[in-house]
Amino acid sequence: MKKFIFPCIIAVFVIAVFSYTYIQKTHTFTLKESETIIKSEQIQPLLGTVKVSGDADTDVVFTDIKTGKKYTVGYITSGTSEKIKLKRGNWYTVTGRGNLTISPVNVRIE
C-alpha cells in the first residue's frame, strides 16, 4: 500500500500543474494597442486576483460596471506585472495604454 502513495501524490501534483497552466493559457486576454491611445474591454475575474502586464508605461484602471467603483493598478512599466484583487463574478471595464495582458479572466464579447 505504501508503494502507491508516493506515485499517487506525484500524479495529483502533475495534474494540478497542468490544470493551472491550462486555465492560465485559456483565460489570458491581451488588449491590443489600437489607434486610440486609451482603449477598454469588459472582463470578469476568474479567481478574484488578476495579473496585469504591459509593454508600455501606464496606469491600468478597472471600473466595476454595476457600481462605477474604480480600482487602479498604479503605473506599470514595460515588461513588469502587477496583481490586483477584484470581486469574482463582477464585470469590469479595463483601460490602459499599450498592449495589456490580463489573466485569468473571462472576456465579454458583444
C-alpha positions, -999 to +999 in steps of 0.1 A: +000+000+000+028+024+008+043+019-026+013+035-043+011+066-021+041+084-035+032+078-072-003+090-065+009+122-049+032+128-079+003+122-103-020+146-084+007+172-084+013+168-122-025+170-129-027+202-107+001+219-126-013+210-160-048+222-149-034+255-136-014+260-168-044+253-190-066+277-170-040+305-173-035+299-210-072+297-220-082+327-197-055+351-207-066+381-227-044+407-245-059+441-250-041+451-282-029+487-288-051+504-313-052+538-330-067+554-299-043+560-270-066+546-244-089+516-251-112+495-230-127+460-227-151+442-203-135+414-183-146+392-154-120+378-129-119+340-129-103+336-095-106+370-078-070+380-084-060+393-118-024+397-131-018+426-155+013+432-176+020+455-205+045+468-230+041+505-222+042+527-191+006+531-180-019+531-152-044+503-156-079+511-143-106+486-136-141+500-133-170+479-118-198+481-144-226+480-117-212+503-091-188+525-111-161+520-084-126+522-098-097+500-089-062+511-101-030+492-107-006+521-102+018+527-130+032+495-146+062+497-168+071+477-199+077+441-190+066+442-154+034+428-140+012+436-110-017+417-093-049+433-082-077+417-061-112+421-078-145+407-068-151+373-085-182+373-107-184+410-113-177+426-147-152+453-150-141+477-178-103+478-180-085+507-196-048+514-202-022+522-228-001+498-249-007+460-252-021+448-219-021+412-209-046+402-183-052+368-167-071+348-156-103+364-169-134+359-190-140+385-217-174+398-226-179+397-264-207+419-277 
